[in-house]
């Protein structure tokens, strides 16, 4: 199940919600994996997929829609894009 890794990352406080936040962090190569709801707007997908390809970041298209995804991650708002942040290694 694709969503299991996302739910585990939520427990570790490593998840970012929203296309804008995801794109911003992708530009800095700080995203490990991206999850798109089944009803994610086409325009959002067209913005995220090329950026993810540049950084070799996996994009997972879920079977759950944005409302179902919100329920699964226990948020009071619909979620089209959720991303797992990379863990920064301490120097």
N, C-alpha and C positions, 0 to 999 in steps of 0.2 A: 504494500500500500504506500503510494507516494507521500501521502499526508503524514505518515508516522514520523518521518524525519523532521518535518516542519513542527509538529506538536512537541517533539523532544527539544527542539531549538527554542521554542517559546518558554519552556521550563528553565532554560539556561539564559533567558533574556537576550537572545541573539537575533531576534526577528525584527525586520523593518517592514512597515506597511505602506503601501501606496506607490504609484508609478514614479512620481517626482523624486521621492526619497531613494527609490531603487536606482533610477537613472543617475542621480547625483553620486551615489556610492559606486556605481559601476564605472564611472569615469575615473575613479581613484582605485579601481580594482579591489574593492573591499567587500564584494558580494561573492558568496560561495555557491549559492543556488537560488533560482527564482521559481516561484509558483504562480501560475495564472489561473484564475477562475474560468469556468467553462463559458461564461458570458462576458468575459473581459472584452472591452471595446476594441475593434479591429485597429483603430488608430494607435491605441496604447501598445498593442502587440507589435505593430510596425515600428514603433520607436524603441521598444525594449529588445526585440530579437537581434537586430544588427549590432547594438551596443554589447549585448551578451556574447555574440559571436566573436567580436574583437578581443574580448577578455577570456574567451573559452569558458564562459560560465553556463552551466546547464540550465535550460528552461523547461519546466514541467507544466504541461497543460492538464489541469485537473478535471475530473468529471463533475465535481461540485461547482455550483454557481456561487456568485458573490455572497448571497444571503446565507447559504449553507456553510460556506467557508467561515463567515463571521460567527456562526453558531459553534462550529468546531473549535475555533480559537478563542471563543468566549469574549467577543467584542460586540458592542452595541451598534455597530455600523457595518455596512456591507464592505467587503474587501475583494477587489479585483486582482490586486498584486500583493504578494507577500514574498519577502526575500530573507535568506539567512546570511547574516554578516560573517565574514571570515574572522577567525580568532587572531588577534594581533599577538605576535610573539614578543615577550618582554626581553629587552636587550640587557 
